[in-house]
Amino acid sequence: MDKSAIGRSGQPVTMVVELGKVREFARAIKDDNPIYFDEALAKREAGGVMAPPTFLMTLGFWDDGRGRPKLDMDLRRVLHGEQEFEYHKPIYVGDVLTAVSKIENVFEKAGSRGGTMSFGITATEFRNQRNELVAVSRSTVIETGQVVKKD
Amino acid sequence: MNERKKLYFDDVKQGDEIPAVLVKNLTRTDLVRYAGASGDFNPIHHDQTFAEAAQLPTVFAHGMLNAGFVGRCVTDYVGVQNLRQFKVRFATRVWPGDTITCKGTVTKKYEADGQHFVEGEVQAINQKGEVAIHGSFKAALPTR
């Protein structure tokens, strides 16, 4: 485990919140809320078509890899453990977001089936075209003691 | 496609149940659609040969697809524009053919900094009653 990774940042990534992508994403998560599909209703209810709560996961489409600070983990042993989002301001279709990711913490815990598990927490701050902080996403990955296999 | 009912702080009590969202019989096509929509093309979620080489019986759903279903359950209840925090912890995998029920409960209701908050816990549960996702949320609601 590499404690020196704490504080490591990726380069800023720019992401455009596109209407077609929001609708594609909403369909994929089987969410037929008209707030993603009916622009007049969305305007009335929420000020515009908003991104679904987990939409920020699509940041990967805009990142050639330089946005993600390296955790130095063995990918064959890594699981996505937790994902968290804080929403500070609404995210609307048409917004241009800039995301900066930083490794917030790296730590170890004893695993329930023996061995040690390493945890890495990466926080990504999203700011809009007015430089307002709109959201923070926080991803926890776990490196298990052995290659991840069948449950 | 129906407009969601507007939720007011005044009408929420601690212990209230959050209406369930049911996803029946998840298919491999659903997984492929989510791969395309999210950009997560880890072959473990769409490639049978790859899954077998990893000693799995078949492909399994992206954790964030299941989280998307849980997110829908939450936003159907509180409204997308009112959500302030959403958190998921992945517990067990979801497989093609599984039926997932997302449901939850309001755990807390309070005022702070002139805003009206509710917090709740939500889960995604498979047809065997196993929890695939433990989730929680916080929302700031309008008052009547």
Interface residues (C-beta under 8 A of the other chain):
Chain A: K21 E24 F25 R27 A28 I29 K30 D31 D32 N33 P34 I35 F37 D38 L41 E45 A46 G47 M50 P52 P53 T54 M57 T58 G60 F61 L79 H80 G81 E82 Q83 E84 F85 E86 Y87 P90 V148 K149 K150 D151
Chain B: M1 N2 E3 R4 V23 D30 R33 Y34 G36 A37 S38 G39 D40 A54 Q55 L56 P57 G63 M64 L65 A67 G68 F69 G71 R72 V74 T75 D76 G79 V80 Q81 L83 R84 Q85 F86 K87 V88 R89 F90 T92 R93
